[in-house]
């Protein structure tokens, strides 16, 4: 759960630009759940997805997530009654942000990546070995506008591999005497695990936004090691392999 913390000091209820009208929401105050606040009270929100924006410029509190907007009516409480300090944002408080094809949230990307990770590693024929390091593409999955790459690296040496970076590029196929090589960097929108080194085996899921490229190019995945040894390994995926991907 992503948590948003609002410290309910009334002086902070000014200075934020409204967003409700910009995204076309017309909910009336009578339909909003009422929240009661008081000085020196901290109110916590639990959200099913990351909260991107909060507007507290008026007593109508508006929060925007990756796929929804939630609105509440905020009122100042008098007296000494107990006030809740934790609010769960539930489906009845959510209105979808109907803006074209909605991208997957980080939580959804994690769930689908875990689904891919729990599947058995297969031999796709997409592998390479160098300096005692072997890389293998276990699976290529697609879902909506995303490509899920399931990759395993195996260290056959007794020297731990300290990861510098893993780069994804669309570049020209290696052609003899080629003098001009053009590459386009592709940054993953989600990586299942963050790992700095591995001694024997390292498997991960990388999610890229859907893309296409001509037959004279490949998707290059380069694993590089931190200096001093500086080992590196490159895996290459043809566009045909992407077209043959399974669906999650």
Secondary structure, 3 states (H helix, E strand, C coil): CEEEEEECCHHHHCCCCCCCCCCCCCCCHHHCEEEEECCCCEEEEEECCCEEEEECCCCEEEEEECCEEEEEEEEECCCCCCCCCEEECCHHHEEECCCCCCCCCHHHHHHHHHHHHCCCCCCCCCEEEECCEEEEEEEEEEECCEEEEEEEEEECCCCCEEEEEEEEEEEECCCCCCCCCCEEECCCCEECCCCCEECCEEEEEEEEECCCCCCCEEEEEEEEECCCCCCEEEEEECHHHHHCCEEC
